[in-house]
Amino acid sequence: MTSISRRALVLASAALFAATGATVGATGAQAADGAQGAKASPPVPNCQVSDLHLSIGRVTAGAGSVFVPIQFQNVNPHNCVMRGYPVVVLLDQGKRPITFPARRSFNRPVTTVTVRTGHKAFATIRTNNQGFGPRCRPPSSFIRVFPPGAGGNSALITYRLRVCGMFRVSPVSLTAP
C-alpha cells in the first residue's frame, strides 16, 4: 500500500509541476530581469467602448456592392487591442433591430491589432447596391456596434444605411478599406 501511495504522490507532484512549470519558469525569468533592472511591460488591455470613438468612414461602392467602414478611434491615453469581428446590427428610429447581426466575411485574416492612442482600427460592412441584391430592408437610423473583446458593451452610430441582399462585416484591421 505504501508504494501505491508513494507512486500516487509522485504522479500528483509531476502533474502539479507540469501544470505550473511554465509559470514558475516565467516567474524566475521575470525575477532575473528584475535583478538586472528591466521591467516587464504590462499586458495591453482589450479596447472597451469607453476607450473608443466609433464613426463611419468614407463609403465606397463597386461591382454592385457598397462598403461602409466602421472606424474605431482610440481616445484614451493608453494603447488597447482588438481581435476578431464586431457584431453589427441596424436599428430603426425607435432603436429596434431591423436586421439580424451582420454575417462574418472571411476575405481578411483575423489578427490582433494594437490601437495606439489617437489612431484607428477599421471593420467594413458590405451590402449590395439597391437593385443588385434581393429584398432590401428599410433604411436604418442607427448602427449598433459591439466591438470585439469589449465585454458585450456596444456603441450607437447615427447612420442611414439600406441593406439589400448580403449584410456582412469584416474583422478589425489597422488598414482602412
Backbone as a ProteinNet text record, in pm:
[ID]
protein_1_A
[PRIMARY]
MTSISRRALVLASAALFAATGATVGATGAQAADGAQGAKASPPVPNCQVSDLHLSIGRVTAGAGSVFVPIQFQNVNPHNCVMRGYPVVVLLDQGKRPITFPARRSFNRPVTTVTVRTGHKAFATIRTNNQGFGPRCRPPSSFIRVFPPGAGGNSALITYRLRVCGMFRVSPVSLTAP
[TERTIARY]
81.8	0	86.4	199.3	287.4	341.6	379.9	433.4	326.8	200	92.9	73.4	73.9	57.5	175.3	294.8	413.3	407.8	367	355.4	250.2	136.8	32	83.4	160.5	217.2	315.4	399.2	495.3	421.7	318.7	241.6	168.3	109.8	40	138.2	255.6	357.8	403.1	421.3	463.1	355.5	229	119.5	113.3	131.6	130.3	245.2	362.3	478.2	455.2	399.8	373.6	274.8	175.2	73.6	128.1	223.5	273.5	416.4	479.2	619.6	643.4	554.9	573	562.2	469.3	453.1	575	624.4	743.2	860.1	875.4	983.7	970.6	848.8	828.9	859.1	817.5	843.8	993.3	1064.4	1209.8	1274.7	1226.6	1282.2	1252.6	1131.6	1097.9	1183.5	1208.4	1291.8	1434	1484.5	1619	1623.1	1518.1	1512.2	1505.7	1426.1	1411.9	1544.8	1624.3	1754.8	1845.3	1824.1	1906	1848.2	1732.9	1673.3	1570.1	1548.2	1449.4	1311.1	1209.8	1073.3	996	916	829	712.3	677.4	566.3	434.9	339.5	210.7	138.4	48.4	-25.5	-114.1	-132.2	-216.1	-362	-449	-588.4	-669.5	-780.3	-874.8	-935.8	-965.8	-1034	-1177.3	-1216.9	-1352.7	-1427.1	-1558.2	-1637	-1595.2	-1563.7	-1522.4	-1387.2	-1308.3	-1178.9	-1194.1	-1310.1	-1324.4	-1427.2	-1399.8	-1499.6	-1529.5	-1654.8	-1693.6	-1760.4	-1725.4	-1784	-1781.1	-1843.4	-1844.2	-1745.1	-1660.7	-1562.6	-1621.4	-1533.5	-1574.4	-1633.2	-1758.9	-1831.3	-1790	-1765.5	-1730.8	-1825.7	-1828	-1912.9	-1838.1	-1872.7	-1813.2	-1864	-1878.2	-1920.5	-2050.2	-2143	-2273	-2275.4	-2165.5	-2158.3	-2134.2	-2174.8	-2147.7	-2061	-1953.6	-1859.6	-1863.7	-1902	-1919.6	-1818.9	-1711.4	-1611.2	-1654.9	-1641.9	-1660.6	-1522.4	-1508.8	-1380.8	-1386.9	-1287.6	-1274.2	-1152.1	-1171.2	-1058.1	-1034.6	-909.2	-871.5	-858.7	-944.4	-944.9	-891.1	-840.2	-783.2	-631.2	-567.4	-421.1	-340.4	-404.6	-330.9	-365	-272.4	-298.5	-396.6	-468.1	-557.6	-556.8	-603.8	-602.5	-744	-758.2	-883.4	-847.7	-936.4	-916.4	-1052.9	-1074.4	-1195.5	-1293.9	-1418.7	-1526.4	-1614.1	-1651.5	-1754	-1890.1	-1983.4	-2121.7	-2191.3	-2259.1	-2320.9	-2467.2	-2554.4	-2698.8	-2752.8	-2841.1	-2906	-3033.2	-3058.1	-3173.6	-3259.9	-3390.7	-3481.3	-3479.6	-3567.3	-3573.1	-3599.5	-3675.8	-3705.3	-3597.9	-3485.2	-3370.6	-3406.4	-3498.7	-3534.3	-3459.8	-3413.2	-3338.7	-3424.5	-3365.5	-3431.6	-3355.1	-3241.7	-3164.5	-3116.8	-3082.2	-3006.2	-2863.8	-2779.7	-2639.3	-2575.4	-2487.1	-2415.3	-2337.6	-2334	-2256	-2109	-2025.5	-1880.2	-1832.4	-1747	-1685.5	-1545.8	-1508.4	-1380.6	-1276.8	-1287	-1190.6	-1064	-1059.1	-939.4	-902.7	-773.5	-734.8	-768.7	-796.9	-820.9	-685.8	-654.8	-529.8	-559.4	-466.2	-476.9	-413.9	-489.1	-437.6	-424.8	-314.3	-293.8	-330.3	-429.2	-475.7	-410.2	-315.6	-244.5	-333.4	-303.7	-379.1	-387.6	-509.4	-531.2	-540.4	-509.6	-513.6	-644.5	-663.6	-788.6	-765.5	-868.3	-881.7	-1010.6	-1026.7	-1139.7	-1201.7	-1331.2	-1403.6	-1496.9	-1528.8	-1608	-1737.4	-1847.9	-1978.9	-1988.5	-2039.9	-2060.7	-2204.6	-2269.3	-2402.8	-2409.8	-2522.8	-2540.5	-2601.5	-2568.3	-2637.9	-2783.6	-2870.6	-3011.7	-3027.6	-3102.4	-3118.5	-3025.9	-2917.7	-2826.2	-2852.7	-2919.7	-2945.5	-3093.7	-3132.5	-3273.7	-3314.9	-3441.5	-3503.1	-3429.6	-3453.4	-3395.2	-3475.7	-3406.4	-3471	-3491	-3575.7	-3590.9	-3457.7	-3435	-3309.7	-3300.8	-3179.5	-3156.9	-3154.1	-3170.4	-3145.2	-3016.9	-2986.1	-2868.2	-2801.1	-2672.2	-2599.4	-2548	-2585.6	-2533	-2411.6	-2297.9	-2173.3	-2121.7	-2096.1	-2032.9	-1888.1	-1792	-1652.6	-1606.4	-1521.1	-1473.5	-1392.6	-1418	-1343.8	-1389.5	-1500.6	-1545.7	-1645.5	-1651.8	-1736.4	-1885.3	-1929.5	-2072.6	-2128.4	-2044.6	-2089.7	-2092.1	-2180.6	-2195.5	-2198.6	-2189.1	-2199.7	-2298.6	-2365.7	-2458.3	-2394.6	-2409.3	-2366.7	-2492.7	-2517.2	-2630.1	-2590.1	-2662.8	-2626.7	-2742.2	-2768.8	-2875.4	-2811.8	-2843.9	-2791	-2905	-2913	-3013.6	-2941.5	-2978.7	-2919.2	-3005.3	-2940.7	-3006.4	-2924.6	-2989	-2916.5	-2820.1	-2691.9	-2592.3	-2572.9	-2537.9	-2505.8	-2392.3	-2269.7	-2150.1	-2061.5	-1973.6	-1876	-1741.2	-1636.1	-1500.2	-1443.6	-1334.7	-1267.9	-1196.8	-1166.6	-1095.1	-953.4	-904	-766.1	-718.3	-590.4	-535.7	-537.6	-576.6	-578.1	-720	-735.8	-865.9	-900.1	-1026.6	-1065.7	-1043.3
-118.8	0	125.5	119.3	233.7	269.9	171	200.4	263.5	223.5	284.8	429.8	455.5	592.2	678.9	623.8	699.3	726.6	624.7	641.1	748	746.6	846.7	985.6	997.4	1125	1175.5	1086.8	1125.1	1169.5	1093.1	1129.7	1261.9	1281.1	1407.1	1523.5	1503.4	1609.1	1640.9	1537.5	1558	1634.4	1599.8	1669.2	1815	1839.7	1975.3	2056.5	1995.9	2065.4	2095.5	1998.6	2019.3	2133.7	2142.5	2247.3	2384.3	2389.2	2518.4	2546.3	2454	2471	2593	2618.7	2735.8	2862.8	2863.6	2980.9	3000.5	2890.9	2900.3	2950.2	2896.7	2940	3087.2	3131.3	3271.3	3360.6	3317.3	3396.9	3408.2	3297.9	3301	3394.8	3393.1	3480.9	3626.4	3652.5	3789	3834.6	3744.3	3779.8	3810.9	3732.7	3758.3	3892.7	3923.1	4052.5	4164.9	4144.1	4245.7	4273	4170.9	4188.4	4273	4271.2	4349.4	4488.9	4516	4648.5	4663	4561.5	4571	4541.5	4613	4589.9	4522.8	4424.5	4360.6	4455.6	4473.2	4563.2	4493.2	4568.1	4507.6	4470.7	4373	4335.5	4451.9	4462.9	4567.9	4522.2	4605.9	4564.9	4565.3	4489.8	4495	4634.4	4678.8	4806.7	4793.5	4887.3	4892.6	5005.7	5002.8	5106.4	5244	5255	5384.6	5431.7	5341.1	5377.3	5431.6	5409	5427.6	5533	5600.7	5684.7	5612.6	5570.3	5499.2	5594.5	5579.8	5662.1	5584.5	5641.3	5582	5659.3	5586.4	5647.7	5674.2	5690	5718.8	5594.1	5602.9	5491.7	5482.5	5359.9	5337.3	5232.7	5226.6	5129.6	5075.5	4953.3	4892.8	4753	4715.2	4580	4538.5	4633.2	4601.8	4597.9	4635	4633.3	4773.2	4790.9	4912.6	4872.8	4948.7	4921.6	5038.1	5008.4	5110	5082.9	5163.9	5139	5192.2	5107.2	5149.1	5183.9	5303.4	5348.1	5340.6	5275.7	5265.7	5349.1	5471.5	5555.9	5547.4	5518.8	5511.1	5653.5	5690.5	5826.2	5830	5718.3	5713.7	5724.7	5757.8	5776.8	5646.7	5533.4	5406.2	5329.3	5246.7	5158.9	5051.8	4996.4	4883.9	4791.8	4669	4571.6	4527.7	4489	4433.5	4311.4	4212.5	4092.9	4035.4	4015	3947.7	4039.9	3997.9	4064.1	4143	4265.4	4333.7	4272.4	4285.4	4248.6	4377.6	4372.8	4491.8	4462.8	4551.9	4539.1	4675.2	4678.2	4802.6	4821.1	4946.3	4978.7	5084.3	5080.5	5182.9	5304.9	5400.5	5524.2	5496.8	5391.8	5354.5	5267.1	5250.8	5169.6	5021.4	4976.2	4834.5	4775	4650.5	4588.2	4573.1	4606.8	4581.3	4476	4430.4	4323.7	4227.7	4109.4	4020.2	4073.7	4028	4073.2	4038.5	4125.5	4101.8	3971.2	3899	3775.3	3808.8	3719.4	3739.2	3717.7	3807.4	3796.8	3739.6	3643.9	3575.6	3613.8	3735.3	3777	3838.6	3859.1	3911.7	3817.8	3804.5	3721.2	3791.5	3712.5	3766.5	3780.8	3901.4	3928.6	4013.1	4015.8	4105	4237.5	4346.4	4477	4563.1	4631.9	4726.7	4864.3	4925.8	5057.4	5159.6	5234.4	5333.8	5455.5	5528.4	5648.5	5740.8	5784.1	5874.3	5805.9	5677.5	5604.1	5526.9	5467.6	5399	5255.2	5174.9	5041.3	5046.6	4950.7	4953.9	4815.6	4813.4	4694.7	4747.3	4663.3	4710.8	4631.9	4706.4	4648.3	4640.7	4529.1	4515.1	4471.7	4539.6	4501.6	4525.2	4491.1	4512.6	4649.6	4706.6	4826.5	4791.3	4888	4865.9	4829.6	4725.6	4677.8	4561.6	4543.8	4431.5	4317.8	4348.3	4246.6	4228.8	4108.9	4084.6	4144	4165.5	4200.1	4309.9	4431.1	4543.8	4565.7	4595.2	4625.3	4775.9	4819.3	4964.5	5026.7	5152.5	5217	5228.9	5219.6	5230.6	5377.2	5397.9	5528.8	5523.5	5402.7	5382	5249.8	5242.1	5115.6	5087.7	4972	4930.7	4842.5	4877	4804.7	4756.8	4627.3	4565.8	4537.2	4619.7	4593.3	4458.1	4387.8	4258.5	4275.7	4189.3	4192.4	4298.4	4367.5	4477.3	4432.2	4303	4253.4	4268.8	4268.6	4276.9	4418.4	4518.4	4657.3	4705.6	4801.4	4848.1	4999.5	5048.5	5191.5	5209.5	5322.4	5356.2	5460.4	5437.5	5535.5	5578.4	5707.4	5757.7	5750.1	5666.7	5649.6	5584.3	5634.9	5580.1	5483.9	5355.6	5253	5161.5	5137.2	5043.9	4916.2	4805.7	4676.2	4605.2	4563.5	4485.2	4358.1	4243.7	4118.3	4092.1	4077.5	4040.6	4151.6	4109.1	4200.5	4134.9	4180.4	4117.1	4221.7	4172.9	4259.4	4188.7	4265.5	4210.7	4214.9	4140	4152.8	4289.3	4331.5	4458.4	4446.8	4556.9	4564.5	4707.9	4728.9	4864	4940.2	4873.2	4939.1	4974.1	5095	5140	5068.3	5042.3	4974.4	5061.6
0	0	0	68	76.4	-60.4	-142.9	-275.7	-365	-351	-430.4	-387.5	-258.4	-209.2	-251.9	-243.2	-284.2	-434.5	-513.4	-657.8	-690.5	-621.6	-643.2	-608.9	-501.9	-461.3	-567.4	-620.4	-723.9	-849.8	-891.4	-1010.5	-990.7	-873.6	-844.9	-845.9	-789.3	-788.2	-930.3	-1012.5	-1151.2	-1228.3	-1206.4	-1273.4	-1229.9	-1101.4	-1049.3	-1108	-1116.4	-1173.5	-1321	-1393.5	-1536.1	-1556.6	-1468	-1481.1	-1444.7	-1352.2	-1305.1	-1348.3	-1415.9	-1453.7	-1538.1	-1636.2	-1721.2	-1638.7	-1543	-1458.1	-1370.5	-1313.6	-1229.2	-1312.7	-1434.6	-1522.8	-1558.5	-1588	-1623.3	-1504.2	-1385.4	-1266.1	-1243.3	-1263.3	-1247.5	-1347.7	-1473.1	-1576.1	-1542.6	-1492.9	-1455.9	-1339.1	-1244.4	-1130	-1176.8	-1273.6	-1325.4	-1396.8	-1478	-1545	-1443.4	-1338.2	-1234.6	-1167.1	-1150.7	-1086.7	-1175.3	-1307.8	-1398.9	-1420.3	-1360.8	-1370.7	-1481.3	-1564.3	-1670.4	-1613.5	-1662.4	-1618.1	-1730.2	-1692.9	-1791.4	-1817.1	-1944.4	-1973.8	-1941.2	-1886.5	-1854.1	-1982.8	-1975.8	-2097	-2143.2	-2273.8	-2330.2	-2316.6	-2257.9	-2236.3	-2365.4	-2364.3	-2475.7	-2483.6	-2603.3	-2620.9	-2569	-2487.2	-2435.1	-2506	-2499.4	-2564.6	-2513.3	-2384.7	-2328	-2381.8	-2440.1	-2499.7	-2641.2	-2700.8	-2845	-2882.8	-2992.5	-3059.6	-3190.8	-3209.1	-3330.2	-3427.4	-3555	-3659.9	-3790.8	-3890.8	-4024.5	-4110.9	-4181.7	-4271.1	-4408.6	-4505.3	-4642.6	-4707.6	-4746	-4808.1	-4954.6	-5000.3	-5140.8	-5199.5	-5331.1	-5399.5	-5519.5	-5556.2	-5674.6	-5696.1	-5821	-5859.1	-5790.8	-5779.1	-5720.9	-5569.1	-5503.8	-5357	-5301.6	-5176.1	-5100.6	-4982.9	-4958.2	-4849	-4750.4	-4626.5	-4523.9	-4412	-4402.6	-4298.7	-4161.5	-4061.3	-3922.7	-3870.2	-3813.6	-3758.8	-3605.8	-3547	-3402.2	-3363.7	-3317.8	-3280.7	-3130.4	-3093.3	-2951.9	-2898.4	-2802.7	-2747.3	-2603.8	-2554.2	-2419.5	-2425.5	-2313.3	-2315	-2313.1	-2325.3	-2328	-2454.9	-2500.4	-2613.9	-2571.9	-2668.4	-2640.3	-2761.7	-2743.6	-2852	-2888.3	-3014.2	-3066.1	-3149.9	-3146.2	-3228.5	-3263.6	-3391.4	-3434.7	-3504	-3497.8	-3570	-3473.9	-3510.8	-3432.6	-3465.5	-3374.7	-3403.1	-3445.6	-3559.9	-3618.2	-3646	-3595.6	-3616.4	-3656.6	-3755.8	-3795.3	-3714.6	-3673.8	-3590.4	-3657.4	-3626.2	-3677.7	-3585.8	-3612.1	-3533.8	-3385.6	-3354.7	-3215.7	-3154	-3223	-3180	-3166.4	-3252.9	-3262.8	-3382	-3369.7	-3480.6	-3605.5	-3720.3	-3848.5	-3927.6	-3873.7	-3935.9	-3828	-3869.5	-3784.1	-3782.5	-3689.3	-3693.6	-3828.4	-3872.3	-3998.2	-3989.4	-4099.8	-4105.5	-4119.4	-4074.6	-4084	-4225.9	-4270.1	-4401.1	-4380.6	-4461.1	-4440.3	-4545	-4597.8	-4700.5	-4641.3	-4511.1	-4444.1	-4330.1	-4301.6	-4187.4	-4055.3	-3953.9	-3820.2	-3751.6	-3708.1	-3638.5	-3515.2	-3423.6	-3308.2	-3348.1	-3331.2	-3366.9	-3241.4	-3230.6	-3121	-3172.3	-3106.5	-3147.1	-3054.2	-3108.7	-3028.5	-3004.5	-2900.8	-2867.3	-2988.7	-3021.2	-3133.5	-3268.4	-3276	-3402.6	-3416.3	-3535	-3565.7	-3608.8	-3582.9	-3641.4	-3724	-3813.4	-3905.6	-3920.8	-3942.9	-3989.6	-4097.9	-4194.3	-4307.5	-4321.3	-4329.1	-4360.4	-4512.1	-4560.2	-4704.7	-4729.5	-4822.6	-4867.4	-5017.8	-5077.9	-5221.4	-5246.7	-5363.2	-5407.6	-5430.3	-5407.2	-5433.2	-5580.4	-5609.8	-5746.3	-5779.6	-5702.2	-5723.6	-5625.4	-5515	-5414.1	-5392.9	-5357.6	-5332.2	-5196.1	-5182.7	-5055	-4977.7	-5015.2	-4941	-4813.1	-4706.4	-4578.8	-4568.3	-4476.4	-4459	-4418.4	-4452.3	-4412.8	-4260.5	-4211.2	-4066.4	-4025.2	-3896.3	-3835.2	-3754	-3704.6	-3620.7	-3657.4	-3626.5	-3633.9	-3493	-3438.5	-3307.7	-3333.4	-3269.7	-3290.1	-3154.9	-3147	-3031	-3069.8	-3025.8	-3062.1	-3008.1	-3082.2	-3031.9	-2903.6	-2805.9	-2680.3	-2582.8	-2611.7	-2526.7	-2420.9	-2395.9	-2287.5	-2310	-2434.5	-2462.2	-2461.1	-2445.1	-2449.1	-2593.2	-2620.2	-2757.4	-2764.9	-2886.4	-2914.7	-3029.3	-3029.8	-3137.1	-3228.2	-3357.2	-3456	-3530.2	-3536.7	-3614.2	-3761.3	-3835.8	-3976.9	-4051.8	-4171.5	-4255.9	-4356.3	-4342.9	-4433.2	-4474.7	-4602.3	-4654.9	-4695.5	-4634.6	-4664.7	-4767.9	-4875.9	-4980.1	-5000.3	-4990.7	-5010	-4897.6	-4931.7	-4830.4	-4727.5	-4606.1	-4496.5	-4420	-4449	-4392.3	-4325.8	-4237.3	-4172	-4170.1	-4188.8	-4187.7	-4046.5	-4020.9	-3891.2	-3882.8	-3761.5	-3744.2	-3799.1	-3851	-3900.1	-3883.5	-3902.3	-3890.7	-4021.7	-4129.2	-4258.4	-4299.2	-4348.9	-4395.1	-4525.3	-4546.2	-4670.9	-4793.1
[MASK]
+++++++++++++++++++++++++++++++++++++++++++++++++++++++++++++++++++++++++++++++++++++++++++++++++++++++++++++++++++++++++++++++++++++++++++++++++++++++++++++++++++++++++++++++++

